[in-house]
Amino acid sequence: VHIEYSTLQYLPYDIFETVRVIELYLKNVTLTQLFDRPPQALDELRTLHIENSRVMRGIIWQILEPLKSLRILNVYYNSIKTLGSEFSNYATKDLEQLTFYGTETKTIKPGTFANFTKLDKIAVDACKLSTLTRDIFPTPFNGRVLYFKCSKNCHRGRYYCPSFGVGQKVEKPSYDRFHWHSRDNKLSTIPEGLFTQMPNLQTLGLRNNRIATLPKEAFESAGSVSRITYLFLDDNPLKCDCLLVWLMDVKPEDLRGKCASPKKLQDRELKDLVRTDFNC
C-alpha cells in the first residue's frame, strides 16, 4: 500500500481490517498522528517506510506493538530527537533492518538496540549524533551493516544514498526544516571497543563526521578489520599519523577516505598509502 502527497488527520486503524498488507509506504504525507489507535490488523506487515512525512504529534512508538511481523523499518525526515526505551519497548525484536535518516537524532540511549538480536543493518544517518557507545548494540551484534554517516551526494534534487538500498531513489524533502547537511554529523571520537563482538560486520559507514583517527582498540583485533569489505571514512579530518598506521596492514577491500594532515600526506587516499609513508 502506497499513500503519497496527502493530508490526513490520521490513518484509521480499521481500514486495514479487510485487506492483507505486507508493505506500507507513506511519502509526502501530512498527519496529525499516524493512527488513531494501534493497528491490530497490520499483524502481517513486514515493511513500514515513512518518508518526508510530517507527523504533527511526533511518532508514537506504541503503534509498533501490534506489528509482530515487521522486519524493515525506515524513517526519513521526521523529528526523532532521542532513541531509547520508548522505541525498544514496543518494536518487535525480530526486526532485521532499521534506518533513520535525517531525523534530528542526537542521542541513542544505552541498550536501545541491545535486544534486537536479529538486526542485520542499523543506519542512523544525517542526524546529529555526537557519541556512540558499545552498549547501544546487541552483544554479540551479528549484523553485516552499520551506517552513521551522510553522503554529500545526498543533497541534490533527486539523489542516491547507498544506505537506503540498492539503487533506491529518495526525493528531496519539501519542508525547509527537514533539509539536512553533512555538517549535522558530529561524531569526533570512536571509543575503544565500539566495534567488538561484531563477527559478521561487512560494511561500516562513517562518512562526513569529525573523526580524526580510527583506533585499533575500537575493534576485536586488527585482523577483524580485514574481514570488513567496505570501510567508508570519506570527508573526515583524518590525521594520518602513527595512531592510524595500523590500518595500512589490514586494509579492507574497499577503503575510502583522505588524509587531512600532516601536510605531506594531505589529500592522499588511504587506499593508496603503505606503512612506509608514515614516519613511525
ABEGO torsion letter per residue (X at the ends): XBBBGBBBABBBAAAAAABBBABBBBBGBBBABABABBBAAAAABABBBBBGBBBAAEBBAAAAAABAABABBBBBGBBBABBBAAAAAABBAABABBBBBGAGBABBBBGAAAABAABABBBBBGBABABBBAAABBOBBABABBBBBBBAAAABABBBBAAAEBGBBBBBBABAAABBBAAABABABBBBGAABGBAABABBBABGBABABBBAAABABAAAAAABABBBABGBBBBBBAAAAAAAAABBABBBEBBAOBAAABGBBAAABBAAABBX
